[in-house]
Amino acid sequence: MNGGVAHTLAFYFLAGVTLAAAAGVVFKRNLVHSAFLLSVTFLGVAGLYMTLEAEFLAAVQALVYSGAVAILVVIGVMLTQRSDMGQSNPPNAMIAVGGLASLAIVGVIVWAVLGTDWKTGGGKVVTVADIGRRFLTDFAPPFEAVALLLLAALIGAVVLFKGGKAQS
């Protein structure tokens, strides 16, 4: 088996694992299991980045999303758990509307991908130092805005956990 076939098989295997874990996130009845499957989904995406030779994105995906966000979700779920975790993720009455909305979004994405004239970087190599420089110069305001949004979400989670009441 040559490297090209093994590489392709690895890509399809990781894509299958990622899609199966994502489906598990949606359809599992236990919210803790859904949160752990979210972490598997993030790791599958990191593996897909590796097969696409985007090692930096794979590392960021694994560290930030699987290592931080998904674990934060698991901790949040476990802190706010109800008496019966087996039925903590009830079915939604809007499943048909959600399915149609999902199909519409997939259609728009497919249309955009097929209709885009993809251009390559022209052989310019982008290093991690270049990415870091751009984060701290050109993209500093959105980077800080995301940090504030995550801080607000964390404060909201603490208030919900503590049972605080909104002042009006």
KEDOVEX-583745 format. One record per residue (C-alpha): residue in one letter; x, y, z. Coordinates in pm, whole numbers. Layout:
! residues N
  resn      xx      yy      zz
     a       X       Y       Z
...
***
This chain:
! residues 168
  resn      xx      yy      zz
     m       0       0       0
     n     158     328    -103
     g     146     655      92
     g    -122     807    -130
     v    -372     529     -71
     a    -299     517     303
     h    -334     894     323
     t    -670     882     145
     l    -793     595     365
     a    -689     787     678
     f    -880    1092     556
     y   -1199     894     491
     f   -1168     706     820
     l   -1128    1032    1016
     a   -1416    1189     823
     g   -1638     893     913
     v   -1540     906    1281
     t   -1601    1282    1287
     l   -1944    1252    1127
     a   -2045     960    1351
     a   -1937    1148    1664
     a   -2120    1461    1548
     a   -2436    1255    1495
     g   -2389    1112    1844
     v   -2370    1465    1987
     v   -2712    1537    1841
     f   -2890    1208    1905
     k   -2757    1088    2242
     r   -3004    1111    2531
     n   -2735    1162    2796
     l   -2596    1516    2790
     v   -2260    1411    2937
     h   -2216    1154    2658
     s   -2303    1423    2403
     a   -2039    1652    2551
     f   -1772    1381    2537
     l   -1868    1300    2177
     l   -1824    1671    2101
     s   -1464    1633    2213
     v   -1423    1330    1982
     t   -1568    1537    1697
     f   -1315    1814    1761
     l   -1030    1562    1768
     g   -1155    1412    1440
     v   -1144    1757    1282
     a    -789    1798    1413
     g    -699    1467    1247
     l    -853    1590     922
     y    -635    1901     944
     m    -333    1672     983
     t    -424    1482     666
     l    -450    1817     487
     e     -98    1906     608
     a    -219    2193     827
     e     -32    2096    1141
     f     -70    2432    1315
     l    -448    2427    1271
     a    -456    2067    1395
     a    -265    2161    1710
     v    -487    2461    1777
     q    -800    2252    1713
     a    -685    1982    1954
     l    -567    2220    2226
     v    -832    2490    2215
     y   -1145    2306    2114
     s   -1101    1951    2238
     g    -876    2041    2527
     a   -1055    2351    2651
     v   -1398    2416    2506
     a   -1529    2059    2514
     i   -1391    1997    2864
     l   -1547    2324    2980
     v   -1880    2202    2838
     v   -1841    1870    3020
     i   -1766    2048    3349
     g   -2058    2286    3295
     v   -2294    1997    3226
     m   -2174    1805    3528
     l   -2209    2111    3754
     t   -2566    2174    3642
     q   -2678    1812    3615
     r   -3023    1704    3710
     s   -3115    1397    3913
     d   -3151    1169    3608
     m   -2872    1230    3356
     g   -2998     946    3136
     q   -3280    1166    3006
     s   -3107    1504    3033
     n   -3128    1575    2659
     p   -3501    1562    2575
     p   -3619    1542    2214
     n   -3702    1867    2044
     a   -4045    1934    1894
     m   -3884    2143    1619
     i   -3683    1857    1467
     a   -3844    1893    1122
     v   -3772    2266    1107
     g   -3418    2206    1228
     g   -3367    1936     964
     l   -3491    2165     687
     a   -3271    2449     812
     s   -2972    2212     819
     l   -3039    2098     463
     a   -3066    2461     351
     i   -2734    2546     517
     v   -2566    2242     359
     g   -2707    2349      22
     v   -2566    2701      59
     i   -2227    2563     162
     v   -2216    2321    -133
     w   -2322    2600    -369
     a   -2050    2830    -230
     v   -1779    2563    -250
     l   -1868    2463    -605
     g   -1908    2824    -722
     t   -1579    2954    -577
     d   -1273    3003    -792
     w   -1015    2864    -551
     k    -675    3028    -564
     t    -359    2899    -406
     g    -119    3103    -197
     g     127    3134    -484
     g     394    2928    -309
     k     434    3173     -19
     v     509    2984     302
     v     323    3114     607
     t     496    3041     936
     v     357    3026    1286
     a     544    3349    1361
     d     355    3518    1075
     i      25    3397    1215
     g     115    3517    1566
     r     222    3857    1432
     r    -110    3894    1247
     f    -304    3797    1562
     l    -129    4066    1764
     t    -151    4341    1500
     d    -421    4316    1232
     f    -658    4085    1419
     a    -610    4210    1776
     p    -958    4374    1809
     p   -1156    4063    1705
     f    -926    3847    1918
     e   -1002    4065    2222
     a   -1375    4069    2138
     v   -1381    3688    2142
     a   -1198    3690    2476
     l   -1462    3925    2621
     l   -1742    3710    2481
     l   -1594    3399    2644
     l   -1553    3589    2972
     a   -1919    3695    2959
     a   -2025    3335    2890
     l   -1819    3213    3186
     i   -1970    3476    3417
     g   -2318    3380    3292
     a   -2249    3013    3361
     v   -2136    3093    3716
     v   -2447    3307    3777
     l   -2673    3029    3646
     f   -2495    2771    3857
     k   -2515    2978    4173
     g   -2885    3044    4113
     g   -2852    3421    4097
     k   -3153    3630    4007
     a   -3141    3906    3749
     q   -3186    4258    3882
     s   -3425    4475    3683
***
